[in-house]
Amino acid sequence: MEAWVSYPLKIGSAIAFLMTTASLAGCGLVFHSIQRQVIEVASYLTGVMETSAQAEASPGSPSVRMTACVVEVADAEEITQRSPSIFLYQEQAMTDKLYKPYRQRFLQISPSADSQKVESATFIPPKPEAWANLCNKPQSERQVTVEDIGEYRCSVFLELAGSRYIGKTQPDGCPVNYRGAVKVTNSITLDAESMDTLDRGYDQEGNQIWGAENQPYQYRRIKSK
């Protein structure tokens, strides 16, 4: 029989459990490929990664920590159209200012509309300061509402390529109002231990005003400190 996973995932170990279950062919459970990919992408994004190694090797490069964790959205059915749909909270902070994240968002990981890719949809919370260091809290306290996660802002669409996922925003990018930029584009290469991102912001004249230039930001997984 086919095993379908639906939101909400109420415990932090759910992703690991589902990935293990999906591999147990002997139990007669067969996950559609796109379902398995959604769960895998969510698991790859979850945890702590840093660009500290890149910063040490390339003076002038920022040392940034990216942290992500599973959250439960109480009324997720209001915005959930495809299954499985997994919600994450994600924040970025300079490694010497972890108490003060400079970029915060919620992610909804689900199949794309055509079920050919994994969509990572970004939502910007109206009160980001309320969620700073949310991933330090136990799973039982990481509960939010649709109102909390805010408005949809942008999507990255990822495709499986061997043992990694490669994705990018739509060709025209996504509208933003962040650090002087009106448009942002992003390209991502993601696997179990790392994520490279080409995150770039552009002004109204189409000039890049912040973000990666000649090489991507190189995030590497670390153990939580």
C-alpha positions as YAML, in Angstrom:
chain: A
units: angstrom
residues:
- id: 1
  name: MET
  ca: [0.00, 0.00, 0.00]
- id: 2
  name: GLU
  ca: [1.03, 3.63, -0.35]
- id: 3
  name: ALA
  ca: [1.89, 5.61, 2.75]
- id: 4
  name: TRP
  ca: [0.91, 9.27, 2.58]
- id: 5
  name: VAL
  ca: [2.21, 11.78, 5.08]
- id: 6
  name: SER
  ca: [0.13, 14.81, 5.99]
- id: 7
  name: TYR
  ca: [0.83, 17.85, 8.14]
- id: 8
  name: PRO
  ca: [1.14, 18.56, 11.01]
- id: 9
  name: LEU
  ca: [4.24, 16.72, 12.12]
- id: 10
  name: LYS
  ca: [3.93, 17.07, 15.87]
- id: 11
  name: ILE
  ca: [7.24, 15.75, 17.05]
- id: 12
  name: GLY
  ca: [10.77, 16.73, 16.11]
- id: 13
  name: SER
  ca: [11.76, 13.13, 15.37]
- id: 14
  name: ALA
  ca: [9.02, 12.78, 12.77]
- id: 15
  name: ILE
  ca: [11.27, 13.62, 9.84]
- id: 16
  name: ALA
  ca: [13.89, 11.02, 10.77]
- id: 17
  name: PHE
  ca: [11.16, 8.47, 11.45]
- id: 18
  name: LEU
  ca: [9.51, 9.04, 8.09]
- id: 19
  name: MET
  ca: [12.81, 8.82, 6.23]
- id: 20
  name: THR
  ca: [13.55, 5.51, 7.93]
- id: 21
  name: THR
  ca: [10.05, 4.23, 7.22]
- id: 22
  name: ALA
  ca: [10.34, 5.20, 3.57]
- id: 23
  name: SER
  ca: [13.39, 2.95, 3.19]
- id: 24
  name: LEU
  ca: [11.74, -0.10, 4.73]
- id: 25
  name: ALA
  ca: [10.57, -1.75, 1.52]
- id: 26
  name: GLY
  ca: [10.18, -5.04, 3.36]
- id: 27
  name: CYS
  ca: [7.30, -3.58, 5.33]
- id: 28
  name: GLY
  ca: [5.30, -3.02, 2.17]
- id: 29
  name: LEU
  ca: [5.34, 0.80, 2.48]
- id: 30
  name: VAL
  ca: [6.17, 2.65, -0.72]
- id: 31
  name: PHE
  ca: [6.63, 6.41, -0.66]
- id: 32
  name: HIS
  ca: [6.16, 8.36, -3.85]
- id: 33
  name: SER
  ca: [9.50, 9.77, -4.89]
- id: 34
  name: ILE
  ca: [8.39, 13.37, -4.46]
- id: 35
  name: GLN
  ca: [7.14, 12.66, -0.94]
- id: 36
  name: ARG
  ca: [10.47, 11.18, 0.03]
- id: 37
  name: GLN
  ca: [12.26, 14.15, -1.50]
- id: 38
  name: VAL
  ca: [10.18, 16.64, 0.50]
- id: 39
  name: ILE
  ca: [11.07, 14.86, 3.72]
- id: 40
  name: GLU
  ca: [14.72, 14.64, 2.72]
- id: 41
  name: VAL
  ca: [14.99, 18.34, 1.84]
- id: 42
  name: ALA
  ca: [13.40, 19.27, 5.18]
- id: 43
  name: SER
  ca: [15.86, 17.04, 7.03]
- id: 44
  name: TYR
  ca: [18.83, 18.54, 5.14]
- id: 45
  name: LEU
  ca: [17.72, 22.07, 6.04]
- id: 46
  name: THR
  ca: [17.10, 21.26, 9.69]
- id: 47
  name: GLY
  ca: [19.95, 21.86, 12.13]
- id: 48
  name: VAL
  ca: [22.90, 24.25, 12.32]
- id: 49
  name: MET
  ca: [25.26, 25.29, 9.51]
- id: 50
  name: GLU
  ca: [27.96, 27.96, 9.40]
- id: 51
  name: THR
  ca: [30.16, 29.77, 6.89]
- id: 52
  name: SER
  ca: [32.93, 30.00, 9.51]
- id: 53
  name: ALA
  ca: [35.30, 27.72, 7.55]
- id: 54
  name: GLN
  ca: [34.87, 29.86, 4.46]
- id: 55
  name: ALA
  ca: [35.43, 33.01, 6.50]
- id: 56
  name: GLU
  ca: [38.70, 31.62, 7.90]
- id: 57
  name: ALA
  ca: [39.92, 30.67, 4.44]
- id: 58
  name: SER
  ca: [38.82, 33.91, 2.77]
- id: 59
  name: PRO
  ca: [39.43, 37.02, 4.87]
- id: 60
  name: GLY
  ca: [36.58, 39.45, 4.43]
- id: 61
  name: SER
  ca: [33.96, 36.74, 3.98]
- id: 62
  name: PRO
  ca: [31.23, 36.86, 6.64]
- id: 63
  name: SER
  ca: [30.99, 34.20, 9.34]
- id: 64
  name: VAL
  ca: [27.29, 33.39, 9.49]
- id: 65
  name: ARG
  ca: [25.29, 30.76, 11.32]
- id: 66
  name: MET
  ca: [22.06, 29.44, 9.82]
- id: 67
  name: THR
  ca: [19.74, 27.55, 12.16]
- id: 68
  name: ALA
  ca: [16.51, 25.77, 11.24]
- id: 69
  name: CYS
  ca: [14.03, 23.59, 13.10]
- id: 70
  name: VAL
  ca: [10.62, 21.99, 12.61]
- id: 71
  name: VAL
  ca: [7.63, 23.96, 13.89]
- id: 72
  name: GLU
  ca: [3.98, 23.09, 14.22]
- id: 73
  name: VAL
  ca: [1.52, 25.46, 12.58]
- id: 74
  name: ALA
  ca: [-1.78, 25.03, 14.40]
- id: 75
  name: ASP
  ca: [-4.01, 26.09, 11.49]
- id: 76
  name: ALA
  ca: [-1.74, 24.92, 8.68]
- id: 77
  name: GLU
  ca: [-4.64, 23.57, 6.63]
- id: 78
  name: GLU
  ca: [-5.43, 27.17, 5.65]
- id: 79
  name: ILE
  ca: [-2.31, 27.34, 3.49]
- id: 80
  name: THR
  ca: [-1.50, 23.66, 2.90]
- id: 81
  name: GLN
  ca: [-2.52, 22.46, -0.55]
- id: 82
  name: ARG
  ca: [-0.17, 19.53, -1.11]
- id: 83
  name: SER
  ca: [1.08, 16.65, 1.02]
- id: 84
  name: PRO
  ca: [3.46, 16.25, 2.72]
- id: 85
  name: SER
  ca: [3.91, 19.81, 3.92]
- id: 86
  name: ILE
  ca: [6.57, 20.47, 6.55]
- id: 87
  name: PHE
  ca: [7.09, 23.84, 8.24]
- id: 88
  name: LEU
  ca: [10.47, 25.09, 9.44]
- id: 89
  name: TYR
  ca: [11.67, 28.19, 11.22]
- id: 90
  name: GLN
  ca: [15.00, 29.48, 9.91]
- id: 91
  name: GLU
  ca: [17.24, 32.32, 11.04]
- id: 92
  name: GLN
  ca: [20.66, 33.72, 10.17]
- id: 93
  name: ALA
  ca: [23.00, 35.51, 12.57]
- id: 94
  name: MET
  ca: [26.63, 36.53, 12.61]
- id: 95
  name: THR
  ca: [28.55, 33.95, 14.62]
- id: 96
  name: ASP
  ca: [29.65, 36.62, 17.10]
- id: 97
  name: LYS
  ca: [26.06, 37.86, 17.54]
- id: 98
  name: LEU
  ca: [23.95, 34.73, 17.76]
- id: 99
  name: TYR
  ca: [21.56, 36.46, 20.14]
- id: 100
  name: LYS
  ca: [20.64, 38.93, 17.39]
- id: 101
  name: PRO
  ca: [19.56, 37.24, 14.14]
- id: 102
  name: TYR
  ca: [19.46, 39.61, 11.18]
- id: 103
  name: ARG
  ca: [17.25, 37.48, 8.92]
- id: 104
  name: GLN
  ca: [14.29, 35.37, 10.02]
- id: 105
  name: ARG
  ca: [11.69, 33.44, 8.10]
- id: 106
  name: PHE
  ca: [9.39, 30.45, 8.09]
- id: 107
  name: LEU
  ca: [9.64, 27.84, 5.34]
- id: 108
  name: GLN
  ca: [6.98, 25.53, 3.99]
- id: 109
  name: ILE
  ca: [8.52, 22.49, 2.30]
- id: 110
  name: SER
  ca: [6.11, 20.67, -0.03]
- id: 111
  name: PRO
  ca: [5.78, 19.24, -3.54]
- id: 112
  name: SER
  ca: [5.61, 21.81, -6.32]
- id: 113
  name: ALA
  ca: [2.28, 22.28, -8.11]
- id: 114
  name: ASP
  ca: [3.32, 19.83, -10.85]
- id: 115
  name: SER
  ca: [4.80, 17.37, -8.31]
- id: 116
  name: GLN
  ca: [8.09, 17.37, -10.21]
- id: 117
  name: LYS
  ca: [10.14, 19.43, -7.75]
- id: 118
  name: VAL
  ca: [10.33, 20.30, -4.07]
- id: 119
  name: GLU
  ca: [9.12, 23.81, -3.29]
- id: 120
  name: SER
  ca: [10.59, 25.75, -0.38]
- id: 121
  name: ALA
  ca: [8.20, 28.66, 0.17]
- id: 122
  name: THR
  ca: [9.33, 31.57, 2.35]
- id: 123
  name: PHE
  ca: [7.08, 33.47, 4.75]
- id: 124
  name: ILE
  ca: [8.20, 36.62, 6.56]
- id: 125
  name: PRO
  ca: [6.84, 37.00, 10.12]
- id: 126
  name: PRO
  ca: [5.33, 40.40, 11.00]
- id: 127
  name: LYS
  ca: [7.04, 40.29, 14.40]
- id: 128
  name: PRO
  ca: [10.40, 38.59, 13.79]
- id: 129
  name: GLU
  ca: [11.80, 39.63, 17.17]
- id: 130
  name: ALA
  ca: [9.25, 37.33, 18.83]
- id: 131
  name: TRP
  ca: [10.90, 34.27, 17.26]
- id: 132
  name: ALA
  ca: [14.60, 34.99, 17.77]
- id: 133
  name: ASN
  ca: [16.43, 31.80, 18.85]
- id: 134
  name: LEU
  ca: [13.18, 29.81, 18.57]
- id: 135
  name: CYS
  ca: [15.13, 26.65, 17.78]
- id: 136
  name: ASN
  ca: [16.68, 26.74, 21.25]
- id: 137
  name: LYS
  ca: [13.27, 25.89, 22.67]
- id: 138
  name: PRO
  ca: [11.93, 22.33, 23.00]
- id: 139
  name: GLN
  ca: [9.70, 20.98, 20.24]
- id: 140
  name: SER
  ca: [6.60, 21.34, 22.42]
- id: 141
  name: GLU
  ca: [7.12, 25.11, 22.56]
- id: 142
  name: ARG
  ca: [7.68, 25.60, 18.84]
- id: 143
  name: GLN
  ca: [4.03, 26.09, 17.97]
- id: 144
  name: VAL
  ca: [2.85, 28.97, 15.78]
- id: 145
  name: THR
  ca: [-0.17, 30.05, 13.74]
- id: 146
  name: VAL
  ca: [-0.63, 31.08, 10.12]
- id: 147
  name: GLU
  ca: [-0.86, 34.67, 11.33]
- id: 148
  name: ASP
  ca: [2.48, 34.27, 13.12]
- id: 149
  name: ILE
  ca: [4.39, 33.06, 10.07]
- id: 150
  name: GLY
  ca: [3.30, 36.07, 8.01]
- id: 151
  name: GLU
  ca: [2.95, 36.68, 4.30]
- id: 152
  name: TYR
  ca: [4.26, 34.49, 1.51]
- id: 153
  name: ARG
  ca: [7.30, 36.10, -0.08]
- id: 154
  name: CYS
  ca: [9.21, 33.77, -2.38]
- id: 155
  name: SER
  ca: [9.87, 30.17, -3.44]
- id: 156
  name: VAL
  ca: [12.92, 28.13, -4.36]
- id: 157
  name: PHE
  ca: [12.28, 25.03, -6.47]
- id: 158
  name: LEU
  ca: [14.68, 22.13, -5.91]
- id: 159
  name: GLU
  ca: [15.41, 19.07, -8.05]
- id: 160
  name: LEU
  ca: [17.24, 15.94, -7.00]
- id: 161
  name: ALA
  ca: [20.59, 15.54, -8.77]
- id: 162
  name: GLY
  ca: [22.39, 12.45, -7.54]
- id: 163
  name: SER
  ca: [22.87, 12.81, -3.79]
- id: 164
  name: ARG
  ca: [22.12, 16.52, -3.65]
- id: 165
  name: TYR
  ca: [19.41, 19.01, -4.52]
- id: 166
  name: ILE
  ca: [19.87, 21.94, -6.87]
- id: 167
  name: GLY
  ca: [17.37, 24.76, -6.92]
- id: 168
  name: LYS
  ca: [16.68, 28.40, -7.66]
- id: 169
  name: THR
  ca: [14.02, 31.07, -7.55]
- id: 170
  name: GLN
  ca: [11.86, 31.85, -10.57]
- id: 171
  name: PRO
  ca: [13.79, 33.62, -13.38]
- id: 172
  name: ASP
  ca: [12.56, 37.10, -12.45]
- id: 173
  name: GLY
  ca: [13.40, 36.62, -8.78]
- id: 174
  name: CYS
  ca: [11.13, 37.58, -5.92]
- id: 175
  name: PRO
  ca: [9.97, 41.02, -4.73]
- id: 176
  name: VAL
  ca: [11.43, 42.18, -1.41]
- id: 177
  name: ASN
  ca: [11.94, 45.26, 0.69]
- id: 178
  name: TYR
  ca: [15.15, 44.32, 2.45]
- id: 179
  name: ARG
  ca: [18.38, 46.28, 2.87]
- id: 180
  name: GLY
  ca: [17.52, 48.54, -0.06]
- id: 181
  name: ALA
  ca: [16.74, 45.71, -2.48]
- id: 182
  name: VAL
  ca: [13.47, 45.41, -4.38]
- id: 183
  name: LYS
  ca: [14.24, 42.00, -5.87]
- id: 184
  name: VAL
  ca: [16.12, 38.94, -4.68]
- id: 185
  name: THR
  ca: [17.36, 35.88, -6.53]
- id: 186
  name: ASN
  ca: [18.80, 32.72, -5.04]
- id: 187
  name: SER
  ca: [20.43, 29.52, -6.25]
- id: 188
  name: ILE
  ca: [21.01, 26.64, -3.85]
- id: 189
  name: THR
  ca: [22.97, 23.41, -3.79]
- id: 190
  name: LEU
  ca: [21.93, 21.30, -0.80]
- id: 191
  name: ASP
  ca: [22.99, 17.95, 0.63]
- id: 192
  name: ALA
  ca: [23.09, 16.22, 3.99]
- id: 193
  name: GLU
  ca: [26.16, 18.12, 5.24]
- id: 194
  name: SER
  ca: [26.22, 21.42, 3.39]
- id: 195
  name: MET
  ca: [24.43, 24.16, 1.51]
- id: 196
  name: ASP
  ca: [25.90, 26.61, -0.99]
- id: 197
  name: THR
  ca: [23.79, 29.68, -1.74]
- id: 198
  name: LEU
  ca: [24.03, 32.50, -4.27]
- id: 199
  name: ASP
  ca: [21.71, 34.93, -2.52]
- id: 200
  name: ARG
  ca: [21.60, 38.34, -4.22]
- id: 201
  name: GLY
  ca: [19.62, 41.55, -3.78]
- id: 202
  name: TYR
  ca: [19.00, 44.09, -6.54]
- id: 203
  name: ASP
  ca: [17.84, 47.70, -6.56]
- id: 204
  name: GLN
  ca: [15.22, 49.25, -8.87]
- id: 205
  name: GLU
  ca: [17.84, 49.80, -11.59]
- id: 206
  name: GLY
  ca: [18.79, 46.13, -11.55]
- id: 207
  name: ASN
  ca: [22.10, 46.65, -9.80]
- id: 208
  name: GLN
  ca: [23.24, 44.05, -7.28]
- id: 209
  name: ILE
  ca: [23.62, 45.82, -3.94]
- id: 210
  name: TRP
  ca: [24.27, 42.91, -1.60]
- id: 211
  name: GLY
  ca: [24.84, 39.17, -1.56]
- id: 212
  name: ALA
  ca: [27.23, 36.66, -3.05]
- id: 213
  name: GLU
  ca: [29.52, 37.86, -5.84]
- id: 214
  name: ASN
  ca: [32.07, 35.51, -7.36]
- id: 215
  name: GLN
  ca: [31.42, 32.49, -5.16]
- id: 216
  name: PRO
  ca: [28.50, 31.19, -3.13]
- id: 217
  name: TYR
  ca: [28.15, 31.38, 0.61]
- id: 218
  name: GLN
  ca: [29.37, 27.99, 1.81]
- id: 219
  name: TYR
  ca: [27.39, 26.71, 4.78]
- id: 220
  name: ARG
  ca: [28.71, 23.57, 6.44]
- id: 221
  name: ARG
  ca: [26.89, 21.53, 9.06]
- id: 222
  name: ILE
  ca: [28.17, 21.73, 12.63]
- id: 223
  name: LYS
  ca: [27.13, 20.29, 15.95]
- id: 224
  name: SER
  ca: [25.05, 22.62, 18.06]
- id: 225
  name: LYS
  ca: [27.17, 24.57, 20.49]
...
